[in-house]
Amino acid sequence: MDGKIQRVTIIGGGFSGAMLAARLAEGGIASTIINRSQDFGLGVAYSTPFDGHLLNVRSNRMTAVEGRSDDFVNWLADHHPDYASPEGFAPRRLYGLYVQDRLESVDAARPGLISRIIGEAMAIDGTSVRLADGRSIEGDAVVLATGNPTPKAASSGELEGRVIGDPWGPGALDRIGAEDDVIVVGTGLTMVDMVLWLEARGWRGVARTLSRRGLTPRGHEALPDAPVAPTDALLKAAPSRRLHEARRLSGDSGWRGVMEGLRPITAGLWQAADAPTRARLVRHLRPWWDVHRHRIADSIAAALAALQTAGRMTVTAGRVSRIEQDADGVSLSFRPRSGPAQPPLTARWLIDCTGPGHDPAKDPLTGPLLASGRARLDELKLGLDLDAQGRVLGADGAPDDRLLVLGPPARAAFWETIAVPDIRKRIEDMARTLGVETAA
């Protein structure tokens, strides 16, 4: 990298952006965080006010700083001792407070090195970032830490009226009555959050959920699973042979242990895979990988199972074909994944939990970068193409020392880049890339 980095502009003030700023400040590098709201450090995941929304990772793995394994657990012991079990799953709201506390503590210890701006970044010109209000923020490098993009629509039609298109929006669930049935499109982590939140608010209706494969997140066991060491066949064989080996190991030792053994090396395996292998993984394995890799707390899994047993939650596999609504409710027609046609799902409300859309070419920040050749998409069009340091690769394949990507937008390069244990490793790597020399 030519020239010393003195100030970094970070677009996005959720976990990734805030904790990168803190780490840079500890290394003597100034940063400016640009965030759309005043809730620096929270993002969507940790801004929930509901204590029933628990972390998906045990507390002893949720330190925000690589190399400080007990940081979060010690913080819980000091501030919320009822949740200080190292192997427990703390409320996400408390984790957000922990992240904010770390940001504030570093800011106080290193005054003047962390600046915060509430605004929306609209364009990147060199290392200058233009905001929606016309201001320009100058720095020596820019880091895109924008988190997950806005949710994609479950249908191409208008999502208004009785269709709740953004379940995380302010008051999004307030209109749902205690006895109202709901359709939920998407059966992943957002669906889990919404159903549990409704239940805690006194809702007694039925949730009819739908996704393409009808897969829901698996649960952790009450106690941690010991990692199962990956075999050579699991790491080096052809994809079909690897899958066979994973199933064999799961049958012998349990699938959770197999996933624990793969967790620390997943990013390396992804980076070592060629494009055809990656394409096969995305096309055939990704849905099953996601529900087994990104598990939910055992208590949450038990709560969902109880709702299904009671007939208050159903899971259907199929593709949305049409959504219709009127003053009384909503009807969703779908093509089942297998078997004969089925009647539409009906309810008073539909909650869209299909997850984030992702089209960098249409994004106001990355679209112009792609059009100008400063950035390019990876071969599978999953996102921006990056090198192992998170630097954006231009159309010519050369890395841009002054433009980097962190967190969920870096999925194309690292695959596993949404969980805190993975992001904090990327933060440490990126801090070194930007010039931080001292250890955490």
N, C-alpha and C positions, 0 to 999 in steps of 0.2 A: 504494500500500500504506500503510495507516494505521499509524503507529507504527514505530519503528525495530526491526528484527529483531536480537536479540542472541544468541539460541541457536536452532538448528534441530535437530529430531529427525529422523534419517534411518533409515527402516526398510529394512534390507537393507545388508549390508556387502561385497558383491561389488565389481567394478570401479566401477560407477556410484556407489554409495553412498560408497565409500572415497575416490574421486577428487573427488567433490563436497565431502566434508568437508575434504580437503586444500586445495581451491581456496577454500572459505569461510574457512579459517584464514588463508590468505595475505592475505585481504581483511579480517581482523580480526573475523570472525564465528565464534562458538563453535558446536559441533555435538556431538550425541550419536548415535553409530552403534549401532543394534541389529542384531545378527547371530545366527543360530542356532548358529554354531560359532565357535571361536577363530581361524579362518583368515580374518581380515579382509583384504579386497582380492582374494581369489581367485575366489569363486563356483565354479560347476561347471567352467567352461571352463579356468580356470588352476590348478585343484587337481590335475590329472592328474599322476602321477609319471612317465609314459612320455614320453621325449624324442622318440619318433616321432610324437607328436601336435604338429603344427606349426601355427603361425599361418596363417590364410587370407589375411592381408594382409602385404605386404612391410614389412620392419623400418623403412624410412624413412617409412612412413605411420602408424606405431604409437606415436608420442609420446602420452603421456597428457594432455598439456597443449596446448591450442590456442595457437599462436604460438611454440612451442618445437619446431621441426620435427626437430631432431637429438637430442632428449633421450634417446630409447630407444636409438638407435644409439650415442651417446656412452656410455651406461650399459653397453651390451654391450662396447664397446671397453675399458672400465675393468675389467669384472668377468668377462666371458666372450668374450675377443677372437676365439676360433675361430668365433663366430657373428656377428661384427660387420659382415658385408656389408650395406650399406644396402638392396640389392635382394633379399636373401635372405629366407627364411622361418624364423624362429627357433623353437625349441621353446616351446610354450605355458607349460611349467613355468617357463622363464626369464622369460617376460613376467610371470607371477605374482610372481616375486621382485622384479622391477622395480617393479611396482605397490606391493608392500609396502614396498620401500625408499623410494619417494617418500612414502608415508604416514608412515613413521617419521621421515624427514628433516624433513618439515614439522612434525610433532608436536614434534620436538626443537627446531626453530627458533622455534616459536610455542607454548611450553608452556602447558598448561591450556585450549587451545582445541578439542582433539579428545578426546572421551570415548568409550570403547568398552564396550558392555554385551553379554554373551552371554545371549541369551534369545529368546523368541518373542513377537512382538507379536500381541495378540489383539483389540484394539479401539482405535478412535480416537474420543475425545470432545473436540471442540473442537481444541485443540492439545496435549492430553494423550494419551499412548499407554499403554494398560494391557498389561502382560506376563502371560504364562501363570502366573507365580508370584505374581501379585497386585500387584506393584510398578507404580507409575505414573511415567512419565517426562514431565517438564514441559518445554515449550519455547514459542517464539513462532510457530513454523511447523512443519509436518510434510511430509516428502518421502517418497513411496513409491518406493523403488528396489529392489523385491523380485525383479528378474530374471525369468527364465522360470518359469512355474508348474510344478508336478510333472507328470511324463509322463502322458498320457492312455492308457487301456488299448486294446490292439489288438482286444479282444473284450469283450463284456459279461459273459462268464463269469469264474470265479475264475482269476486268473493266479498260480498257485503251482506247486509241484512242478518240472516240467521247463520251465516258462515263466518266463523271467527278466524280470520286469516293470520293474525299474529297473537298467539296465546300469551305471549309475554308482555303485550302492550298494557298500559295502565288500565285497570278495571276490566280487562278482557273477559274475565269469567263472571263478572258481577251480574250479568243479565240471566245467567243460568239459574233456574229455580230449583228448589230442593227436590222436587219430584220429576224434573225434566230428564228425559233420555237424551243421550248425546251420541253422535257418530264421531269417531276419531280416525282421521286418515293419517297413517303412520303408526308404527308399533314400537318405536325405539325409545330412547331415553326421554324425549320431550313428552311423549304419550304417558310414560310412567309419572313424570312430574305433574302433569295436568290432572290425571285421574286421582292421584293421592291428594292433591291440593283441593280438588272438589270434595273428596270424601271428608277432609278435615273441616271444610266449611259447612258440613251438615247435609251435603247432597246425598240423596237416596235413590237416584235413578239408575239406569242401565247404560253402560258404555259399550257401544258396538264398534270395535276397532277393525281396521282394514289396512293391510299393506301387501305388497306384491308377493311376498313369500310367507306372510303370517308369522314371522319370527319375532320374538320378544327377548329383551336382555336376560341373560342368565344371572343367577345370584351367586354371591360369595358364600362359602361355608362360614360357620360361626368363628372358626379358628383358621389361621392362614394355612395354605397348602404348601408343602415343601416342593421346591422346584425339581422337576425331572430333567436330568441332563440330556440335552439333545444328542441323538446319535448321528453318525456320519450320513446315514440314509436320509434322515430328516433335514440335514443341512445341505447336502451336496447332490442328491439324486434328482432325477427328472421330476417335474411337478406332480405327476400322477403317483409316482413312487413315494414322494414325500408325504402326500396325503394318506396313502396306505400306511406308512410308518407312523404318522401322527395318530391314526385310528388304533393301530396296534398298541402304541405306548399308552394311549388313553384307556384302552381296555385293561392293560396290565396295572397301571398306576393312577388312573384318574385323569380326566382331561384338564382339570384346573392346574394340576402339577405340570402338565405338558405346557400349558400356556405360560405358567410362571417361568419355566425354563427358557422359553422363547422371548419373553418380554424384554430382557436387557439387550438382546442382539437383533431385534426385529428390524431396526433402521438399517443396520449393516447388511442384513440379508436382502432388504429391499434395494439398497444402493448397488449391491453386487449383481442383482438380477438383470438380465437383458430385457429389452422392450417386449419381445413376444411372451416371456415368462411373466412379466408384470401384467401384461394385458390379460393373460389367462387367470391370474390371481384376481384381478379386478372384476372380470366378467363372471367367474364361476364361484370364487371363494369369499369375496368380500362380505356379503351379508352374514354368512356364518361366522367369519372371523370377528366381525364387529360385535355380535351378540355374546360371543364367548370371551373376547378380549376385554370389552368395556362392560364389566359386570356391575351389578347393583348390590347394595347392602343386603345381607340375609334377611333382615327384618322387613325390608321393602319387598323383596321377592315373596316372602310369606304373606304380606298384605295383598299383593296382586293375586296370589293363588287363592286366597280366601274369597276375594271378589268373584273369581271365576267359579269356584265351587258353589257360591251362593247364587249363581246365575246373573250376577250384576255386571259381568264383563265377558264379552265374547271376542274371539280373535278369528278373523277370516283372511284367507289368502286370495288376492285378486287385484285386478287393475281397475282404476276408476275410469268409467266411460262417460258418465254424465252426472251432473249435480243440478238439481232443481229445487227451488224453494218458493214458499208463499208465506202468507202472514202466520200460518199455523205451524210450520215446520220445514224440514228439508228432507229430500229424498236423494239417495246416492245409488245409481245403477253401476254395476261392475261386472267385469268378466272374471269368473273364478279361475284360479290357477289350474284346477283340475276338476273333472266331473261336470255334471249338467249345469245349465244356466240356473241362477237363483234369483229370487225376487229382490228388488231394491232394499237397501237398508233405509230405515226411516227413523226420524227422531225430531226433537224440537230444535236442536242445534247441531252444527258440525264444527269441530275444532280441527284446524289444519296443523298437524304435527309432522309434516313430511320432511322437515329439516331444511337446512340452508341450500339455496341454489348456488351455483358457482360458474360464472361466465366472465373470466378476466377481460375478455375482449369488450364487454359491455360496461365494465366498471369504469367510472370517471377517472380513477387514478391510474389503473393499469392499462386501460384501453389505449390511451395515447402512447404509452411506453411501448406497447406491442406494435402499434402502427408505425412508430418512428424507427423501430429496430433496436431500441435500447434494451428491450426485453423480448423474450420469445416463450412460447408454450412448450412444455415437455412433450415427448412423443405421443403420449396417450391423451393429451389435452386435459390433464387433471388440474393443471395450474401452471404458474410461472416456473420456468426451468432455472434451477439453482445449482451452484456447486456445493461441495461438502461443507463449506463455511457459511452457506446461506446467502452467498452473493448472487445477484441476478445475472444470468447469462444473456448476452445480447444476441442478435440475429446471427452474428459471426461466431458465436460460441465463446467469446471472451467474457470473463467475469468483470463486473462493475464494482470496483473497490468502494464506491460511495453509495451504493444502493443495495440494501439487504432486506431479507424477509424472515420473519420470526413467527412461530405459532401456527395456527391452523392454515394460513395461506401458504405455508411451506410444505403442504402435504405431498405434493408431487415429488419432492426430493427426498423426504424422510419417512413418508407413510404414517408413522406413529408420531404425531406432533400436536395432539390435542390434550393429552393428559399432563398434569403438573410434573410427574417424574421425568417425562420426556422433554418438556419445554425447558425445565431448569437446566438440563444438560446443554440444550441449544443456547441458552442464555450465557452459560459459562464459555462455550466455544466462541460465541459471537463477541463477547466482551474481550476475549484474547485477540480476535480478528481486528477489533477496533482499537486495540492498543493497551488494554488492561494487562498488567504484568503480574501483579500480586495475587496470591491465592485468596479465596474467600475466607 
